[in-house]
């Protein structure tokens, strides 16, 4: 790729704070230059223990907005299918949504002493009907002077994905991705271009390496590849073993070569974000 401009991509690890094994895996990968963004579940049990270490690393740190995990007695949550249906039927309580988002923003600022550099959603809830409107209302009130970006779930066509994985990515994007992008763009909030990394969380280490290779082959400037790594398995985590497989692939010594061979470089999307108001 000598003489050609590198394509900049974000690799973002989700679920920081959910367990010590997840946090350690993410911290190791971030320290090794394998990540450029980390998304935090701010009400999860381990966040505060590892936040200081995360802040010392060269990654964007964001809020992984949660509406589906019961992390505390005061937390509003619903199972994802019910949350989706309730949002589409307009049956979620707007004030509860705003209070929930505000509380998680408060918690983020308490732990990290500043606003998030980006916001996305656990199980992509940030884009759902009613929730996306509440989210935009909150960030327009709180963060007009902050350089903040939002995650887009728009699908990158042409990647080497199986039919089932492509279908899953398309369904995720269809659950509000276009509406969120249209409104966020109109209000001046930047987003990644396309989302990579969607699969069924069922793959051997070799199979995940092949999936990663396909995503990198199809990656274009501004894309975001999400991942869910962990250094060790946590009991009662349905993704536990799969998280470790992701970690092992992302920690491979050949990682830098994989990027360079495709003309890719990691970057922090916050470097392009600008405050949207004064």
N, C-alpha and C positions, 0 to 999 in steps of 0.2 A: 504493500500500500504506500510505498515511498512516493512522495509528491502529491498524494491525494489527501484531502481533508478528512479527518476522522469523523465518524458518526458518533455523536454523544448519546449515551443511554443512561438511565437511572436503574440501578438494581436496588430494590427496597425489600428489607426483611420486615415481616409483620409479626405482631403479637409480643413485642418486647414487654416484659413485666409479668408474663403469665406463669413463668416458672424459672427456677435457677438454671435448669438445663437449657432452656430456650435462650435466656439472657446470656449465658456464657458462650453459647454457640454464635450468637449474633455479635457479641463483643469481639470474639476471636476473628470472625470474618471481617468485621469493620476495621480492626487493627491491621489486618493483612491486606487491606485495599480491595476487598471483594464486594463491598457494599458502598453505596453513596447516599442511602436514606434508610432510616429505621423508624417504624411506626409503633407507637406505644399505647398499650391498654392501661390507661392511667389509674383505673380502680382495681387493677389486678394486684395480687399479693406481693410480688417481688420487685415492683417498679422502683420504689424509693431506695432499696438496697443497692441497686446497680446503676442508678441514674447519673451519679457523679462520674463514674468511669465512662459511661456513654458520652457525656458532654465533652470529654477530653479527646474524642475521636473525630476525624474529618468527615462527618456525615450530616445530612439534614435530619432533624429530629421532629417527628410529627405526631399528631393525635390520631389514634386508631379508634374512631368513634364507635361506641358500643351500645347496641340496643338489644342484644340477644344473649348475653352472658350474665348470670346472677352473681356479681362480685360483692354485693353488699345489701343490707336490708333496705337501704334507701334507694337502691338502683331500680329504675324502671326497665323491664326487659320483657320480651315475648319470644317464643320460638320463631325462627325465621319464617316458616310458611305462614304463620298467623300474622306476623308483622307485615309481610308483603301484602296479604289479602286485606288487612285492616287499612294499610296505606292507600291501596287502590280504591277501596270503598269509602275513603274519607272518614274513617272511624277512629283515627288516633286523636288524642287530645293535644291540640296545638300548644297549649301552655305547658303541659308536661314535657313535650318534646323540647321546647325552648329551655325549660328549667334543667332538663337532663343534659343538653348540650352545654349550657352555661356552667353547670357543675363540673363537667369533664374539662372544660377550658380552664376553670378556676384551679382544678387539681393539677393540670399540666403546668400552669404558671407558678403554682406553689412549689412544685418539685423542681422545675427547670429555671425558675426565676425569669421567665420571659414567655412570650407567645410561641405557639408552634410555628415551625417553618412550613408545614403543610398539614392538611387534614384529609384523611381518607376514612373508610369505614370497615369495621370488622364484618366479614361476609358481605361487603359492599353496600352496607345499609345507608351510607351517606347520600346515595343517589335515589333512594326510594321516594315515591310520592309522599308529600307532607313533610317528610324528614328533610329533603333537599331544600324546601322553602324555609323551614325553620333554621337550618344550618346557614343559609345565605343571610337570613335576617340577623342571626347572631354575629356572624363574622363581619357584616357590614356595620354593625354597631360597635364591635370590639376592636377590629383589626384593620380599619381603613388606613392606618399609618404603618402597618406592618407589611413586610414582603412575604406574602403567604401564597402557596399554590395548592391546588386541589387535584385529586386523582381522577383521571378519566378512565372509563372502562371500554373505550372504543376499541374495536377488534382490528388487529393487523392481519390483513389477508395476505396469503402467499407464504405464510410460515409452514414448516413441515409438521403439521398437527394431524392427528387422527380425526376421523369424522366426529367421533364422540366428544373429543376435547374441543374441537372447533364449535360444535353445537353448544357445549356448555359455555364457552366464552361468548357466543352470540346471545344466549339466553341472559347471561349476566348483564351484557351491554344493553339488552332490550328492557331491562327492569329500571330504566330511568337514566341511562347514560347520556342519551341525546338531549333530553330535557335539561339535565344538570349542565351539560356543556354549553348549551345555548344561553342559559340564564347566567352562568358564571362568566362566560365571555362577554356578554352584554354589560356586566357589572365590573369588568376589568380584572377578574381573577384568572391568572394563568393556570394551565393544566398541561400534563404530559400529552403527547400525541396519541399513542396507542398503548394498550395493555397487553403484555405477554406474561406467560407463566401459569396459565389456567390449565389444569388437568384434574384427574379424578382422585389424586392423593393415593394412588395405588400403583407403585412402580418399584422395581428393584433398583439398586444403586446403578447398575449398568443401564437400565431403562431410563432412569432419570437423567443420566448423563446424555443419553441420546435425545431426550426431550429438550434439555438445555441447549444442545448443539443445534437443534432445529429452530429454537427461538432466536438464538444468536445469529443464525444464518439469515433469518428474515427481518432482523431488527433494523430500524431506520432511525435517523436523527430525531431525538426527542421522545423516543419510546421509553416505557417503564416496564421492567421485568420484576414481578413480585415473587418472593420466596418465603418459606416458613421453616427455617433451619433450627436445629437444636443440637447441642453437643452430647446430651444424654436423654434417655427416655424418662418421662415423668409419669407416675401412676395415674390412671384415670384420664389420660390424654389420648383421645381416639386417633390423633395424628402422630403419636409419640415416635414410633419406629420410622415412620416416613420422614419426620423432621430430621432424624439422625442421618438418613440416607441423603437428604438434600444437603445437609452440612458437609458430609464426606465428599460429595461431588464438588461443591463450591470451594472447598478447602484444597482441592487438587493442586499440586504444584504447577500444573500446566495451564492454570486458569488465565494468567496474563497472556500466554501464547494464544489461547483460544480467542481472546478479544483482539489481539494484534493481527491475527491471521484474517480476521473479518473486517479490519479497519474500524474497530469500535473502541471507544474510551468511556470510562465512567465519569459522570459529572453530577454536580449538585444543582438541581433545578432552581434552587433558591438564588443561584448566581444570576438568573435571568429575571426573577420576580422583582417587581418594584411596588412600593406603596401605591395604593389606588386612590388615595385622598389625603387631604391635609386637615 
